[in-house]
Amino acid sequence: MKQLILGNEAVARGLYEVGCSFVSSYPGTPSTEITEAVAKYPEVYAEWAPNEKVAMEAAFGASLAGRRSFCGMKHVGLNVAADPLFTISYTGVNGGMVIGVADDAGMHSSQNEQDSRHYARAAKIPMLEPSDSAEALSFAKLAYELSEQFDTPVLLKMCTRVSHSQSVVETGERVECVKEYKKDIPKYVMMPGNAKKRHPVVEARTKALIAYAEEAAINRIEEGADHKVGIITSSTSYQYVKEVCGDTYPVLKLGMIWPLPAEKIRKFAASVEKLVVVEELDGFIESYCRDLGLACVGKANFSNIDELMPLTVAAQLATPWETGVKLSEAIPPRPPVMCAGCPHRGLFYTLKKNKITVLGDIGCYTLGAVAPLSAVDSVICMGASVSGLHGFSKSQQGAMDGNTVAVIGDSTFMHSGITGLVNMAYNESNATVIIVDNSITGMTGHQQNPTTGFNLKGDPCAKIDLETLCKAVGIRRVRVIDPYNLSECDTVIKEELAANEPSVIISRRPCALLKYVKHSKPLTVDAEKCVGCKACMKIGCPAISIADGKAKVDETLCVGCGVCEQLCKFDALQSPKEV
């Protein structure tokens, strides 16, 4: 049956059809929908893990047991899972194991641009790279065949444009595949004596995979009319090349991005006058071509910064291309902002008002760095706020005690904030961690996490109690506040910063966008009382604006949280009773 589906949904369908029975992932845009989609198939066990390292290790365990398994993550998540990745390359697999990683060129929702192809080369693991939904489905299935044929985990590299674009796929039926578990200490116990013997196995496997890559149908040459130029490309770059060039130039389309087919590349290069490599981010293919002694044009023409676009490709290839209708005016900027009624807003307002240094983390609350709040001093990676706070506090030798906090979300805390808090308690850091508990994993689209009491499928499960957990790792001072209550926020934050020991504040209020959250009626403005002081604008709520010198509330956005009402000294903002 033919269907029009997202690239991520196509991967999920491929997992289903090929008999994958275990999926463990951590949500991260643009990879999230793979796991959400596969969870809808009752034949597949699917879960959200606390972090990507745990997900990969769980998937390996399932593979060891003889089941086909999968773990999915975004590019920065692969950094978290790098420890098991490199060693699983040595052990190999039992049941097929596929690792899905989605890069985010253009940084639509990421803190860096990272090219995951380097991981495949460094870990000596094959990587497949689909260019549309149909390939996403077929490559997912092929990945398991390669995994079991070559005794290796296989990386399946997606990217934002392939993950979140739609194309037609042909769906099939599910096949079951289960292998017997057999104890094999030399293969799976990676102490030095065994690991030394496994390394030559990995090198031999790479040679075998190179031979496969030379003949693989997914590495194909598409003929063109003009051999003055030959293009090597992959993934979305292939789509752009075909869109602007059609069949003008011959193209070597690489579906297996590592290991690369050296002889096929040499043969293709010999058939054209000028070799051009079109790829996003780093010159990965280009460097390989140069290592083969081939002259080629790559990053000198195509930047390693940001996404490629068809117009860029057309310009560099000197190819006429119809760009379509152009807008007569520039689109006004639309910076991201916390939603109306976001529970993080009142907290960040209080932190800014008290001129507190804030080490932030990854999540919706990162927007606390955006004007007018501008309350966050640093954001690095998941969990870095807590660990960074400890280093910041210790290095200042008490000079910043009482004026520095870490802010981390509930899901991010479970992901990688716990160990940082253990370090603070163990090494007696005099600092305060604020866990912003909005009862969900908000940034990636409302996924459950260990603190919500529900699993991926929405079934009730064990709920981690943050207060108890923090006390269990050695934090004696743990307070809970309502971020809608500015007075309470101010009082508790000052008290905990004044304490001469590590402490935790849990700022607890569910995300305003959760379906079960009941809101009050929108606030109204008494124009006669409003003096136009703009105090209500200091929180950056999108529901509040100024019109004709007076505050104005957009009733379609306002959830009646009442934070702005607490800022107005003239009682111009009025909150009706709850519905």
N, C-alpha and C positions, 0 to 999 in steps of 0.2 A: 504494500500500500504506500502511496506517495503522500508525504506530509511536508508542510512548510513550517520549519521549526528553527529555534535558536541553535547556534553552534554548541552551547553548553548542554542544551536538551538533547542534541544529537549524540554527544559523548555519552550521556546517561543512557540513551537508547542502545548505543553500542555495548555498554557495560551489561545491560539487561540481556541483549541477544546472545552475547558471547558466554553467558553463564557465570558472570561475576556474582558472588554471593555475599561479599563483605565489603562495606564501604565505610571509611572513617575519615573525616575531614574537619578542618576549621574554616568557618566562613571568611571569605576575603574577596572583595571585588577585584577582578572580574570573573572569579572562579565559582562563586557561591551557588549558582543555579544548577551546576552539575549534580551536586549532592542533594539539593532540594528536589530535583526532578527524579533522580534514581530512587529516592525514598518513597515515591509513589508506587513503585513496583513491589508487591507483597513478597515476591520471591527473593528480594535482596534485603539483607540486613544493612541498615544505614544509621549512622550516628554522627553527632557533633562531638569531637574530642576537645579537651581543654586547650590544646595547642597543636601545631603541625608536627612537632617531634613525636608527641604521643600518637597522633593519627598514623604517622608512617610506621612507627613501631608496632601498632595494633594491626595494621595491614600486613606487615611482615609476619606477625604471629599467625594470622589467618592463612597466609601463603604457606608457611611452615606446616600447618595442619592439612594442607592439600587443597585448599579452596582458592579460587581466583579472587583476588582482592584489589582494592583501589583506595588511594588516598588523594585528596584534592586540596589545592592551596593556591594563593597568589604568589607572585615572584618573591616578595619579601618573606613569605612563609617558608619558602624553600631554604632560606638562610637558617631559620629556626630548626629545620629538619635535616640540616646538612650533616650532623653527627651520625645518625643512623644511615643516611644515604651512602656515604663513602664506604661504610663497612658492609652494608647489604650488597654492594657491588662485589665484594670478595666472597661472601657466602653463597650468592646466587639465590635461587628460589626453589620451591617445590611446586605449589600451584602458581599460576601466572600472577605477577604483581605489576600493576601499572601505577605510575605516579603522575597525576595531572598537575601541571603548573601553568598559570595564566599570567603572562607579562602585561604590563600596563604602560606601553609607550605613550607619551603625552601626559602621563601622570594625572589622569582623570580623577583618580581616587587613591593616590599613593604618595608616599613621602620621597620616593626616588624613582629614577628610570634605571632598570636593571635588565641585563640581557642574560636570561637563564641558560642560553646555549652553552655558556662557559662551564656551567655545572656538569653538563653531559660529558664534555671533554675531560674536565678535571677528575670526575668520578669514574670515568671510563664506562659509561652507561649509554646505550643507544637512545636516541631521541627522535621522535616523529613529530612533524609539524604540519597539521592540516591547514588548508586555505579557505575552506567553506564548510557548511554543515554536513554535506554529503561525505566529504573526506573526514570530518570529525567522527562520524559514525563508523566508517570503514576503517580508519586508522586506529580507533579504539579497539576494534576487534582484532586487527592485525597485530597490535601491540601485545596481546596475550599470546598469540601464536609465536611471536618472536621471543617473548619472555620464557616460554616453556621450551622452545627449540634451542635457544642459546643459553639457558639457565641464567637469566639475568632479570633484574627489574628493568622496566622500560619507562622512560620519561615521555609524556605526551604534552607537547608545548602548545598552549592556546595563547591568544592575545585578546585585548579588548574588542577589536573589530570583528574577529572571528567568533568570539564567545557571545557577543551581543548583536550579531547580525543574523538574518534569516535566509535560508535557501532550502530548496526542495531535497528531500531525502527519500530513499526507498527503504521501508522498514521490513524486517523479516521476523522469524520466529526465534524463540529462546532455545538454546541447547545447554544441557547441564554438563558440567565438567568437574569431576572430583578425583583427586589423586590420593593415594594412600600415604600416611605419614610413616616415615622410617627414621629411627634414631641414627644420626650420623655426626658424631662428635668432631672428626677432622674437618667436616664441611661447615658446620654451623657454630662451633665454639671458637671464637676468634681471639684466643690467646696467642702470644707471639709465635710460638712454635707451629701452630696450625695456620696462622695468617701468612707466614712466610711461604708456605706451600701453596696457598691460594692465589698469591699475586701472579705467578706464572700462568695460572689458569685464566685469570682476567686478561692478560696480554694475548694469550692464544685465542681467547674469545673475541677480542677486538679484531684480530686478523680475519677470523671467520666472518665477523659482521661486515668488514670492509668488502670481502668477496661477495657477500650477499648484496651489499649496497650497489655494487657494480651492475648487477642483473635485476635488481628490484624494480618492479613496474612503477613504483611511486616516485622513482627518480627517472623522469622521462624527458626526452628531447622532442620539442614541438617545432616542426620545420617552419621557416619563414621565407619570404620572397627575396629579401635583400640580405646577403651574407656579409655586408660591410660591417655590420654590428651583430654581435651575439650576446644574449643577456642570460646571466645566471641569477636565479631568484627563488623565493619561497614565500609561504604564508600570504599575508595580505599584500605584500609587495608584488607578488605574482599577479594578484587581481588587478592592481593598479597598472602594471605593465601591459596586461592583456587589454585593459580598458582603453588605454591611450594608443597602443601600438597595433592591436589586433594581430594579424598574421604577417606584419611587415618584416619583423626580425625573428630569427630562430631563438628559441628559449629553452634553457635547461632548467626544468622545474624540479626542485628538490623537495621531496616529501620526507625523506630521512635526512635529518640535518646533522646527525652524528651517529657513527662515523661517516665521513664523506667518501664518495666514489672517485678516487684519484684518477684512474684511467679514463673513466667516462668524462671527467672534467677536461683532461688533457685532449681527448679526442674531439670534444665539443670546441675547445679553444682553437684547435688546429683547423677547424672548418670555417672560421670567421676571421675577418681582418682585424676587428677591434673587439676586445672582451670587456663587457660592462657587468658589474655586480650591483644589483639593486636589492638592498636589505635594510631593515629598520635597526636603529640603534648601532651597535658596534659592527666593525668590519670583520665579522667572524668568518664568512665565506671568503671574503677578499683576502684576509691574511692567509688562509689555507691555500688559496690559488697562488699567492706570492711565494709561499713555502715550496710549492711545486715548481717554481721558476717561471711562472706565467706572468706576463705583463697584463695588467688589467686596470680599469678605472672603477673606483668605488666611492669611498668616503670623501675623496677630493671633490666629488660632485654631489653626493647625497649625504647630508649631515647626519652625525650620530646623536643629534639632539632632537627630541620630539618625534612625532609620527611623520611618516611620509604621507603625501597626498597626491592624487592623480595629476594635479596641476604641476606639482614639483617634478614628478617623474617626466611629464610631457616636456617641461622646459629643459631639463637636463639632457633628454634624448633628442631635443630639437624636433619634436613631433607635433604637428598641429592637433589641437584637441578642443572640442566644443565644450566650454565650461558651463553652458546653460545660462539661465537668467541671473543677472547680478542685481543686488539690492542698490537702490539709489542712495541710501544713507547707511552709515555705519550702525551696527547693532549696539545699543547701549550696554555697558558692562553690567553683569548681574552676579556680583560676588556671593558666595555661599553665606548663609546666615542660620543661626539657630531658629527652629520653628517657633511660632507663637505658642506660648505656654510651656516651652522647654524647661524642665526642672533645673537645668544647669545654669540658667541665666542669673537667677538670684544669687547663687553661690559666687559666680565670677564677679558680679557687681560688688559683692561684699569684699572679696579679695582685692579688687582694684581700689575700692574706697579706702581700704586700710594699707594700701601701697605694699602689698605682700608679694615677694618673689615666688613665682609659680613654675615648677617644673611639670610640664604637661605630658600627655601620653596620646595614644592612637585611639580615636573614636570621635563621636559627634562633638564631644566636649573640646576637641582641638579647636573648634570654632570660637572658643573663648579668647583666642589670639586675635580675632578679627575686630576691627573698630566697630562701634565705639568702646567695647569692653577692653580690648587690647590687654588682657590680663595674664597672658601666658608668656613665659620667658624662653622656654625651650621645648621642642618635641623631637624625639629621635626615633624610637622604635617601641614595640610592645614591651611594657614593663620598665622601660628606661627611666621613667619618672621617679620610681621608688629607689632604684639603685643609684640614680644620679643624685637624688636628694641626700642620700647618705654621704656620698663623696663630697658634695657641695658643703654640707654641714660640717663634716670632719675637717675639711681643708681650710675652712674659715676659722677653725679653732674657737668656736663660740661667738664670733663676731656677728654672724647672721642668725644665731639662735633666736627664736621668737619672731622671725620675720620671713621664714621660708617654708613652703609646703610642696608636697607632690599631689597632683590630681590624677586619678586613674579610674577608669570605668569598672563596673562589676565583672564583665566578661574579660576585659583586659587584665584585671587583677588575677582572675583564675588562670588566664593564659600564661602569664609570666611575671606577675607582680608579687606573688607569694614569696618566692625565694629572696627578692629584694627586701621584703619586710622581715623575713627571718634574719637576714644580714643586719638590718637595723637593730633588731632586738638583741641579737648575739653580740654585736660590737657596740652596743649602747649608744646609738645615735640620738642626739637630742633634737628631734624633728617630728613633724606631724604629716601624716599621710591622710588625704581625703579621698575616700572611695565614693564615686558618684554612682549610686545604685539606681538605675532607671528600670530595673526589672526585665531587661531584655538586652540582646546584642543589637544596638540601634543602627550603627553606621552602615552595616551591610544588609539591612532590610528586615529586622525583627526576627532573628534566629534565637532559639532557646540556648541557654548555657547552664552550667552546673548550679547557679544560684537561683534559677527561676522555678524549679520544681517540675519541669516538663522536659521530655526528650524531643528529638528531631521530629518524630511522628505526632507530637502533641500529647503523648500519654503521660500520666503522672509518674514521677520518679523521685528518687532521693533529692532533697534540696539542701545545698550547702548553706549553713548559717554563717554569714560573714562575721558577726560579732564573736561567736564561739571560736571560729577559725583564727581570728586575729589574736584572741586571748590565748589560744592553744600554742601559738608560735612564740609567745612571750611578751605580748603587748598588754599591759595592765590597764591602760586608759583607753577605753573604746566608747565613743559617744555617737548617738544617732540624732540627726537634725532633719527638719523639713526645709528644703531650699526655698519654698514659697514664703517662708517666715523669715524676713530679713533681720528682724531683731534677734531671733534665736540664732541665726547664722552668725551674726556679728558677735554675740556674747560667747558662744561655744568656741568659735575659732580663736578669740582672744584668750580664753581660759586655757585651751590646749597648747597654744603657742607659748604661754607663760609657764607651763609645767616643765620641770627639769628632768624629763625622760621622754622616750618615744611614745607617740600616741596616734590613734586612728580616729578620724571622724567619718561616719557613714552618712552621706547626704542622700536620703532616700525619698524618692518620689517617682512613680512610673512615668515612662515616656508618654507625652501628651498625645501621640499618634496611635497608641495601642487601642484596639477596638473596645476592650472592656472598660476603659477609663471613662468615667462620667465627668462631664465638664459643667461648670456654672454657665449661666447666661452671659453674653458679652457685656463688658463694661460700657458705660455711657459717659459722655463728657458734658458737664454743666458749663456752657459757654460763658455764662456770666461770672462764674468763679475762676475760670481759667485765665491766667495772666500772661500765658505764652512764655513761661520761664524755661521750658524745654527740659525740665528735670526728668520727665517721663521718657525722654528720648535717650537718656544715658544708658539704658539697658539694651538698646538695639533691637527692640521687638518689632517684627515686620507688620504687626497689627496697628502700630501707632505711627501717626504722621502729623505734620503741621500743615494746616490749611487756613489761610487768612489770619495768620498769627495765633491761631488757637490749636490745641491738641485735637486730633481726630482719631477715632477708633474704627477700624474696619471690622464690622460685625461678622463678616464671613471668615475671618481669621481668628479673632479673639476667642479664647477659651475661658476667660474669666478667672485667670490664676490669681489676680490681685496684686502681683508684684509691683506694677506701675502705680497702683493705688497707694501703696505704702511710701512712694517717693514724693507724692504730691502734697505740698504743705498747705494747699488752699482748698482741699477736699473737692477738687473739680472732677476727679475721676471717681465714679460711683459704681459699686459692685452690687448687682441684684442678688437675691437668694438663689441657692443652687436649685437646679431642676430636679 
